[in-house]
Amino acid sequence: MKVSELQPREVFTIFDEITKIPRPSKKEEKIRNYILEFAKKHGLDAKTDAIGNVAINVPATPGHENAPKVILQGHMDMVCESNDKSFDFTTTPITTVVDGEWVRAEGTTLGADNGIGVAASLAVLTDPKVVHGPVEALFTMDEETGMTGAFNIGDGMIDGDILVNLDSEDDAELFVGCAGGVDTVCTFKYNRTMAPKDFHYLKISVEKGQGGHSGGDIHLGRANANKLLCRFLFDVSKSHEVVLSEIDGGNLRNAIPRAAHAIVGVHSSRKETVVADFNKYAAMIKEEYGDLEPTLELKLETVDMPDFCVDCETSAAVIRSVYSAPHGVVSMSRDLEGLVETSTNLASVKMGQDNTIVVTTSQRSSVESRKWDIANQVEAHFLLAGADVKHGEGYPGWKPNMNSPIMKVASEAYRELYGVTPAIKAIHAGLECGLFLEKYPHLDMVSFGPTLQNVHSPSERMHIPAVERFYEQLKLTLAKVADMKK
């Protein structure tokens, strides 16, 4: 069966079209044009702002003109992760697969985060069966790598009373709060040295980890490829002279790194010992992670002598600091059981063209002071290692409002439809709601969506029956708001 043939057809037809549109963060031109053309085709009023966000206004169903205006909000970009390093997300559409009750992509992220939210919004705007008051649909750009669209939303783009964020990932759950976040970038400057001729050179690789969302999956204890790589390098360097020529791991700040590699040299007389040590290490890691990381692979192969190496002082500082840097859950919430309060993700290690090695980390917390506390701990850690450290602008959290009227309406809608009262939660991942609340403090907000699993990784998949429940809940929520008065 094709994705476009799934139910609800109104949503999946649009979602299928969206999956064929390349839309990496900061390169949303094609999906933006699709949305604008969609609005034009259906005679809808659309506008954009200077940063590239799109808003579409739809008048109320006759008789509901005085209802509160609802903003339906999602983001246009997607996380681009692939098992094939040559896959070009800027030009190549992903390939979707219907796999039983799930939709997934062939070897890449699916982009249901947040393609399904965009599709549901567009479906609502054109579904003649939906009863609603005045509706605005807001589609933001660059949510995944900086929330640039939400930070820079143009004046007059929205003027609603209620915001329904469609960027959550769990059926039968409503979200009324999220963590704030900040990135920390640590830059090492190195000198090039001659690669020793009497050394043997090896490429050490960690591959096919589960990865996942650095907020939603951080509590699962999945392997961090950067940490595993430097754990071995640190251990080897205690017994052998090691030179580092290349290191690369992870990609996106909001994804747990699935793969990393390094090219190192050891004296030729030590080659067999290092190979034996690696084999023991690889077996130990497989035993440590077991079923948690069933596809994880650690590899060692001989390579040609490189053109240069990193100076010994800097290579040691990088290996030691990445190995010892904090990663994972820092603390759990005392207010909401089971919610991660504060975490940090050692996201990527990259070599630049200007003799730099850049380590990027991402910190999250539902407590603003603790967000900056863990960011400062990361800063102090890498300052001790000799790196230049800078923090990003960060984004605020969304403090839960347990008396939210729209939360109660959305909860009632789900209960009426399915006989189950949805759980009320906060999410450790970042949502754009906190930024909207800073600019529009009057907004009443809730977030919900269908079940997505393993987002931000090639294992991402979406539960088909949950999409139908999500869409029915959205339609009934709008109908209930339509009967309200401002």
C-alpha positions as CSV (number, residue, x, y, z in Angstrom):
1,M,0.0,0.0,0.0
2,K,1.2,3.5,-0.7
3,V,1.4,6.2,1.9
4,S,-1.1,8.4,0.0
5,E,-3.7,5.6,0.3
6,L,-3.7,5.4,4.1
7,Q,-6.4,6.8,6.3
8,P,-7.1,9.6,7.0
9,R,-6.7,10.2,3.3
10,E,-6.9,14.0,3.7
11,V,-3.7,14.0,5.8
12,F,-1.7,11.2,4.3
13,T,-2.1,12.5,0.7
14,I,-0.5,15.8,1.8
15,F,2.1,14.0,4.0
16,D,3.1,11.9,1.0
17,E,3.7,15.0,-1.1
18,I,5.7,16.6,1.7
19,T,8.0,13.6,2.0
20,K,9.0,14.1,-1.7
21,I,10.2,17.6,-1.0
22,P,13.8,18.1,0.2
23,R,13.7,20.3,3.3
24,P,16.8,20.3,5.5
25,S,17.0,23.0,8.2
26,K,17.9,26.4,6.7
27,K,17.1,25.2,3.2
28,E,13.3,25.2,3.3
29,E,12.7,27.1,0.0
30,K,11.0,24.1,-1.7
31,I,8.6,23.3,1.2
32,R,7.9,27.0,1.6
33,N,7.0,27.2,-2.1
34,Y,4.8,24.1,-1.8
35,I,2.8,25.6,1.1
36,L,2.4,28.9,-0.7
37,E,1.2,27.1,-3.9
38,F,-1.1,25.0,-1.8
39,A,-2.7,28.1,-0.4
40,K,-3.0,29.7,-3.8
41,K,-4.6,26.5,-5.3
42,H,-7.2,26.5,-2.5
43,G,-7.8,30.2,-2.6
44,L,-6.4,30.8,0.9
45,D,-4.8,34.0,2.2
46,A,-1.0,33.3,2.8
47,K,1.9,35.6,3.8
48,T,5.5,35.3,4.7
49,D,7.8,37.3,6.8
50,A,11.5,38.4,6.3
51,I,12.9,35.3,7.9
52,G,10.8,32.8,5.8
53,N,7.9,31.8,8.0
54,V,4.6,31.2,6.4
55,A,1.1,32.0,7.8
56,I,-2.2,31.1,6.3
57,N,-5.5,32.6,7.5
58,V,-8.9,30.9,7.1
59,P,-12.2,32.5,8.1
60,A,-14.5,30.8,10.5
61,T,-17.2,28.3,9.5
62,P,-20.4,30.4,9.1
63,G,-21.9,31.1,12.5
64,H,-18.7,30.8,14.4
65,E,-17.1,34.1,13.6
66,N,-16.9,35.2,17.2
67,A,-15.0,32.2,18.5
68,P,-11.4,32.6,19.7
69,K,-8.9,32.4,16.9
70,V,-6.8,29.3,16.9
71,I,-3.2,29.1,15.6
72,L,-2.2,25.7,14.3
73,Q,1.6,25.6,14.4
74,G,4.3,23.3,13.0
75,H,7.8,23.6,11.5
76,M,8.8,23.1,7.9
77,D,12.3,21.6,8.3
78,M,13.4,18.1,9.2
79,V,16.4,16.4,10.8
80,C,18.5,14.8,8.0
81,E,20.2,11.6,9.1
82,S,21.0,8.7,6.8
83,N,22.7,5.3,6.9
84,D,24.2,6.2,3.6
85,K,26.7,9.0,4.0
86,S,26.4,10.0,0.4
87,F,22.6,10.6,0.6
88,D,22.0,14.3,-0.4
89,F,18.9,15.6,1.5
90,T,19.1,18.9,-0.4
91,T,18.2,17.2,-3.7
92,T,17.0,13.7,-3.1
93,P,13.5,12.8,-1.9
94,I,13.3,10.2,0.9
95,T,11.7,6.9,0.1
96,T,8.7,6.0,2.3
97,V,7.7,2.4,3.3
98,V,4.4,1.2,4.8
99,D,5.5,-1.5,7.2
100,G,2.5,-3.0,8.9
101,E,1.0,-0.4,11.1
102,W,3.9,1.9,10.7
103,V,5.3,4.3,8.1
104,R,9.1,4.6,7.9
105,A,11.7,5.7,5.4
106,E,14.2,3.6,3.6
107,G,17.5,4.2,5.4
108,T,16.9,7.8,6.4
109,T,14.9,9.9,8.8
110,L,11.2,10.0,7.9
111,G,10.6,13.7,8.6
112,A,7.3,13.0,10.3
113,D,8.8,15.4,12.8
114,N,7.2,17.7,11.8
115,G,5.9,16.8,8.4
116,I,2.8,15.2,9.9
117,G,2.0,18.4,11.8
118,V,2.3,20.4,8.6
119,A,0.1,17.9,6.7
120,A,-2.6,17.9,9.4
121,S,-2.7,21.7,9.5
122,L,-3.1,21.9,5.7
123,A,-5.7,19.2,5.7
124,V,-7.8,21.1,8.3
125,L,-7.7,24.3,6.3
126,T,-9.2,22.6,3.3
127,D,-11.4,19.9,4.8
128,P,-15.0,21.0,4.3
129,K,-16.2,18.7,7.1
130,V,-14.3,20.6,9.8
131,V,-16.2,23.1,11.9
132,H,-14.0,25.8,13.3
133,G,-13.8,29.4,14.3
134,P,-11.1,31.7,12.8
135,V,-7.9,29.7,12.1
136,E,-4.3,30.6,11.4
137,A,-1.8,28.1,10.4
138,L,1.8,29.1,11.1
139,F,4.7,27.2,9.6
140,T,8.1,28.1,11.0
141,M,11.6,27.6,9.5
142,D,14.8,26.1,11.0
143,E,13.2,24.7,14.2
144,E,15.6,21.8,14.4
145,T,18.9,23.7,14.3
146,G,18.1,26.9,16.1
147,M,14.4,27.8,16.2
148,T,15.3,30.7,13.9
149,G,11.8,31.1,12.6
150,A,10.2,31.3,16.1
151,F,13.0,33.6,17.3
152,N,12.4,36.1,14.4
153,I,8.7,35.8,13.7
154,G,7.6,38.9,11.9
155,D,5.2,41.5,13.5
156,G,1.6,40.8,12.4
157,M,2.2,37.2,11.3
158,I,-0.2,35.9,13.9
159,D,-2.9,37.4,16.2
160,G,-4.7,34.4,17.6
161,D,-5.8,33.7,21.1
162,I,-5.0,30.0,21.3
163,L,-2.0,28.1,19.9
164,V,-2.1,24.4,19.2
165,N,1.4,23.1,18.5
166,L,1.4,19.9,16.4
167,D,5.0,18.8,17.1
168,S,4.5,16.2,19.8
169,E,5.1,12.5,19.4
170,D,2.9,10.5,21.7
171,D,-0.7,9.4,21.2
172,A,-3.1,9.9,24.2
173,E,-0.8,12.5,25.7
174,L,-1.1,16.3,25.9
175,F,1.9,18.4,26.5
176,V,1.7,21.7,28.4
177,G,5.4,22.4,29.0
178,C,8.8,21.8,27.5
179,A,12.5,22.2,28.3
180,G,14.6,25.2,27.4
181,G,17.9,24.7,25.7
182,V,21.3,26.1,24.8
183,D,24.2,24.9,22.7
184,T,27.8,25.1,23.7
185,V,30.6,25.1,21.1
186,C,34.1,24.3,22.1
187,T,36.9,25.0,19.6
188,F,40.4,23.6,19.8
189,K,43.2,25.1,17.6
190,Y,45.9,22.7,16.6
191,N,49.2,22.7,14.8
192,R,50.0,20.3,12.0
193,T,52.9,17.9,12.5
194,M,54.6,15.4,10.2
195,A,53.1,11.9,10.4
196,P,55.8,9.6,11.8
197,K,57.1,7.2,9.1
198,D,57.7,4.4,11.5
199,F,54.1,4.3,12.7
200,H,51.2,2.1,11.6
201,Y,48.0,3.9,10.8
202,L,44.5,2.7,11.7
203,K,41.0,3.8,11.2
204,I,38.8,3.2,14.3
205,S,35.1,3.4,13.7
206,V,31.9,3.2,15.8
207,E,28.9,2.7,13.6
208,K,25.2,2.0,13.4
209,G,24.3,3.1,16.9
210,Q,20.6,3.7,17.7
211,G,21.1,7.4,18.2
212,G,17.8,9.3,18.6
213,H,16.4,12.6,19.9
214,S,18.8,14.2,22.3
215,G,15.7,15.3,24.4
216,G,13.1,12.6,24.0
217,D,15.6,9.7,24.0
218,I,18.4,10.9,26.3
219,H,17.1,8.9,29.3
220,L,17.3,5.6,27.4
221,G,21.1,5.2,27.9
222,R,21.9,4.7,24.2
223,A,25.5,4.7,23.1
224,N,27.2,8.0,22.3
225,A,29.6,7.1,19.5
226,N,31.9,10.1,20.3
227,K,32.3,8.9,23.9
228,L,32.9,5.2,22.9
229,L,35.6,6.3,20.4
230,C,37.5,8.5,22.8
231,R,37.1,5.9,25.6
232,F,39.2,3.5,23.6
233,L,41.7,6.2,22.4
234,F,42.2,7.3,26.0
235,D,42.8,3.8,27.2
236,V,45.3,3.0,24.4
237,S,47.1,6.3,24.9
238,K,47.9,5.3,28.5
239,S,50.1,2.4,27.3
240,H,51.2,3.4,23.8
241,E,52.3,6.6,22.0
242,V,49.3,7.6,19.8
243,V,49.2,10.2,17.1
244,L,45.8,11.6,15.9
245,S,45.3,12.5,12.3
246,E,41.6,12.7,11.9
247,I,38.5,12.6,14.1
248,D,34.8,13.0,13.2
249,G,31.7,12.0,15.0
250,G,28.0,12.9,15.2
251,N,26.2,15.5,13.1
252,L,23.3,17.5,14.7
253,R,23.2,19.1,18.1
254,N,19.8,17.6,18.8
255,A,20.7,14.0,17.9
256,I,22.5,11.4,19.9
257,P,25.6,10.6,17.8
258,R,25.3,7.2,16.1
259,A,28.7,7.1,14.4
260,A,32.2,8.4,14.9
261,H,35.7,7.5,13.6
262,A,39.3,8.5,14.1
263,I,42.5,7.9,12.2
264,V,45.4,7.3,14.5
265,G,49.0,6.0,14.4
266,V,50.9,3.8,16.7
267,H,54.5,2.6,16.5
268,S,54.7,-0.3,14.0
269,S,56.0,-2.5,16.8
270,R,52.8,-1.9,18.8
271,K,50.3,-2.6,16.0
272,E,49.4,-6.2,17.0
273,T,49.0,-5.3,20.7
274,V,46.7,-2.4,19.8
275,V,44.6,-4.6,17.5
276,A,44.3,-7.2,20.2
277,D,43.3,-4.5,22.7
278,F,40.7,-3.2,20.3
279,N,39.1,-6.6,19.7
280,K,38.8,-7.0,23.5
281,Y,37.3,-3.5,23.8
282,A,34.7,-4.2,21.0
283,A,33.6,-7.4,22.6
284,M,33.3,-5.6,25.9
285,I,31.1,-2.8,24.5
286,K,28.8,-5.3,22.7
287,E,28.4,-7.0,26.1
288,E,27.8,-3.8,27.9
289,Y,25.1,-2.5,25.6
290,G,23.5,-5.9,24.6
291,D,20.0,-5.6,23.3
292,L,20.0,-1.8,23.8
293,E,22.3,-1.4,20.8
294,P,21.7,-4.5,18.6
295,T,23.2,-3.1,15.5
296,L,26.2,-1.3,17.0
297,E,29.5,-2.0,15.2
298,L,33.1,-1.2,16.2
299,K,35.6,-1.6,13.4
300,L,39.4,-1.4,13.0
301,E,41.2,-1.2,9.6
302,T,44.6,-0.3,8.3
303,V,44.9,2.9,6.3
304,D,47.6,4.7,4.4
305,M,49.9,7.1,6.2
306,P,48.1,10.5,6.4
307,D,49.5,13.8,5.2
308,F,49.8,15.2,8.7
309,C,48.9,14.7,12.3
310,V,47.5,16.9,15.1
311,D,50.1,18.1,17.5
312,C,50.4,15.8,20.5
313,E,49.2,18.3,23.1
314,T,46.0,19.2,21.3
315,S,45.2,15.6,20.3
316,A,45.5,14.5,24.0
317,A,43.3,17.4,25.1
318,V,40.6,16.5,22.6
319,I,40.6,12.8,23.5
320,R,40.6,13.4,27.2
321,S,38.0,16.1,27.2
322,V,35.5,14.3,24.9
323,Y,36.0,11.1,26.9
324,S,35.4,12.8,30.3
325,A,32.8,15.4,29.2
326,P,29.3,15.0,30.8
327,H,26.7,13.4,28.6
328,G,23.2,12.2,29.4
329,V,20.7,12.8,32.2
330,V,21.9,15.2,34.8
331,S,18.7,15.3,37.0
332,M,15.1,14.2,37.0
333,S,12.1,16.5,37.7
334,R,10.8,16.7,41.2
335,D,7.4,18.1,39.9
336,L,6.5,15.6,37.2
337,E,7.3,11.9,37.8
338,G,9.4,10.4,35.1
339,L,10.4,13.7,33.4
340,V,14.0,14.4,32.7
341,E,14.7,17.8,34.2
342,T,18.2,18.5,33.0
343,S,20.5,16.8,30.4
344,T,23.4,17.4,28.1
345,N,24.3,15.8,24.7
346,L,27.9,15.6,23.5
347,A,26.6,16.0,20.0
348,S,29.5,16.2,17.5
349,V,33.3,16.4,17.0
350,K,34.3,18.0,13.7
351,M,37.6,19.0,12.1
352,G,37.5,22.4,10.4
353,Q,39.5,23.7,7.4
354,D,41.4,26.2,9.5
355,N,43.2,23.8,11.8
356,T,40.4,23.5,14.3
357,I,38.6,20.7,16.0
358,V,35.1,21.8,17.1
359,V,33.1,20.0,19.8
360,T,29.4,20.8,19.9
361,T,27.2,20.1,22.9
362,S,23.5,20.7,23.6
363,Q,22.0,21.3,27.1
364,R,18.4,21.2,28.1
365,S,16.4,21.8,31.3
366,S,12.9,22.7,32.4
367,V,14.6,24.9,35.0
368,E,16.3,28.0,33.5
369,S,18.9,28.3,36.2
370,R,19.9,24.6,35.8
371,K,20.0,24.9,32.1
372,W,22.8,27.5,32.5
373,D,24.4,25.5,35.3
374,I,25.0,22.5,33.1
375,A,26.1,24.7,30.2
376,N,28.6,26.4,32.5
377,Q,29.8,23.0,33.7
378,V,30.5,22.0,30.1
379,E,32.2,25.4,29.5
380,A,34.4,24.9,32.6
381,H,35.3,21.3,31.5
382,F,36.5,22.4,28.0
383,L,38.2,25.5,29.3
384,L,40.4,23.3,31.4
385,A,41.3,21.4,28.3
386,G,42.4,24.6,26.5
387,A,39.4,25.1,24.2
388,D,37.7,28.4,23.3
389,V,34.1,28.1,24.5
390,K,31.0,30.0,23.4
391,H,27.4,29.5,24.2
392,G,24.5,30.0,21.8
393,E,21.6,32.3,22.4
394,G,19.5,29.5,23.7
395,Y,15.8,29.3,23.9
396,P,13.4,29.4,26.9
397,G,11.3,26.6,28.3
398,W,7.6,26.6,28.5
399,K,6.3,26.5,32.0
400,P,3.3,24.2,32.5
401,N,-0.1,25.8,33.0
402,M,-2.2,23.1,34.6
403,N,-5.3,25.4,34.4
404,S,-5.0,25.9,30.6
405,P,-8.5,26.0,29.0
406,I,-7.3,24.6,25.6
407,M,-5.6,21.7,27.5
408,K,-9.0,20.9,29.0
409,V,-10.8,21.2,25.6
410,A,-8.3,18.9,23.9
411,S,-8.5,16.4,26.7
412,E,-12.3,16.3,26.5
413,A,-12.1,15.8,22.8
414,Y,-9.8,12.8,23.1
415,R,-11.9,11.3,25.9
416,E,-15.2,11.7,24.0
417,L,-13.7,10.1,20.9
418,Y,-11.8,7.2,22.5
419,G,-13.0,6.8,26.1
420,V,-9.5,7.5,27.5
421,T,-8.4,10.6,29.4
422,P,-5.0,11.6,27.9
423,A,-2.0,12.0,30.2
424,I,-1.0,15.6,30.8
425,K,2.8,15.9,30.5
426,A,5.7,18.2,29.9
427,I,8.4,17.1,27.4
428,H,12.2,17.3,27.8
429,A,12.6,18.1,24.1
430,G,12.4,21.7,23.0
431,L,9.2,23.2,21.4
432,E,8.8,26.6,20.0
433,C,6.0,27.4,22.5
434,G,8.3,29.1,25.0
435,L,9.4,31.6,22.3
436,F,5.8,32.3,21.3
437,L,4.9,32.9,24.9
438,E,7.7,35.4,25.3
439,K,6.3,37.5,22.4
440,Y,2.6,36.8,22.9
441,P,2.2,36.2,26.7
442,H,-1.6,36.0,26.4
443,L,-1.5,32.8,24.4
444,D,-3.2,29.7,25.8
445,M,-1.2,26.7,24.4
446,V,-1.2,22.9,24.2
447,S,0.8,20.5,22.1
448,F,-0.2,17.0,20.8
449,G,0.5,14.7,17.9
450,P,0.5,11.0,16.8
451,T,3.0,8.4,18.0
452,L,6.5,8.7,16.5
453,Q,9.4,6.6,17.5
454,N,13.2,7.0,17.1
455,V,12.9,10.5,15.6
456,H,16.2,12.2,14.5
457,S,17.5,8.8,13.4
458,P,17.0,6.5,10.3
459,S,14.9,4.3,12.6
460,E,12.2,7.0,12.8
461,R,8.7,5.6,12.2
462,M,5.1,6.8,12.6
463,H,2.1,4.8,13.9
464,I,-0.6,4.9,11.3
465,P,-3.7,4.3,13.6
466,A,-2.4,7.1,15.8
467,V,-2.4,9.5,12.9
468,E,-6.2,9.0,12.5
469,R,-6.8,9.5,16.2
470,F,-4.6,12.6,16.1
471,Y,-6.6,14.1,13.2
472,E,-10.0,13.3,14.8
473,Q,-8.8,14.9,18.0
474,L,-7.7,18.0,16.2
475,K,-11.0,18.4,14.4
476,L,-13.1,17.9,17.5
477,T,-10.9,20.3,19.5
478,L,-11.4,23.0,16.8
479,A,-15.2,22.3,16.8
480,K,-15.4,22.7,20.5
481,V,-13.4,26.0,20.4
482,A,-15.8,27.1,17.6
483,D,-18.7,27.0,20.1
484,M,-16.8,29.2,22.6
485,K,-17.0,33.0,22.7
486,K,-14.0,35.3,23.1
